[in-house]
């Protein structure tokens, strides 16, 4: 059925070489399957189950982004009933390898500049309610609940007592309050090095944006600078974050916030995100059979604990994690010392453009 649909909706400009041959590509954290049309010019076929994926949101966000000059894959054909897409092929060049420590620092800095320019474009997109839902307290809490359920209980086998549950509840309240008090803008929601692709003209294209919403102004910035798949030294993270703050101030999107206050909001937003990701990566392994994500846990733990130990109102979580969680980690095959974790090995990360 899928191949028949592709044949029926291929543009007239395509030279069909029957039978159509589909080359499976690495997927993402969802249920979508991607295929490159072998012998066809620059097309990706997507099988995206409509009962499990946000297909209409994908189209709506793509159009909203494109109207603002953000490069997303051109949509060639869509079948919402079956969840089939034909999309422009962005190729194979993820941004991630261009940001690793073996690249010249000037080149890495320029790539981050490119990514942050796109981020500013996203933040200027009109927050149309019919396209972008609000990232509210309920959603922020639901995400952090994944940590206790999937990482703590299911992966590590820990049952939380009442005191521990209260500590986590207090932490979540603090992180939610910090997120909601920030200026709210359009947020990609997964803005990192595996969702940005290098195009033929050396510009960047954006993928995996179907979860976009209206949320905290630091969310995408922390996703980029504290990327779950690679590590940028803390001093460079803070410098880039503060440089970005200057652009926000120049655009009148941020006012009356000191550098220290901005970094605190940035760090706490990262803490919310990484607590969520610990739960998501554990769930992807245990529920969905995608065990490769466990190899990225040490770096996510590093981000989590480095932020948690920095502020008085999050230190209780840090101390609990060190005393209760850390002793259990070395028994797991995926574990590496979080204090020095930077990224999973190239072999471990060879699966391709996976996302959260």
Order of alpha helices (4+ residues) and beta strands (2+ residues): alpha-beta-beta-beta-alpha-beta-beta-alpha-alpha-alpha-beta-beta-beta-beta-alpha-alpha-alpha-alpha-alpha-alpha
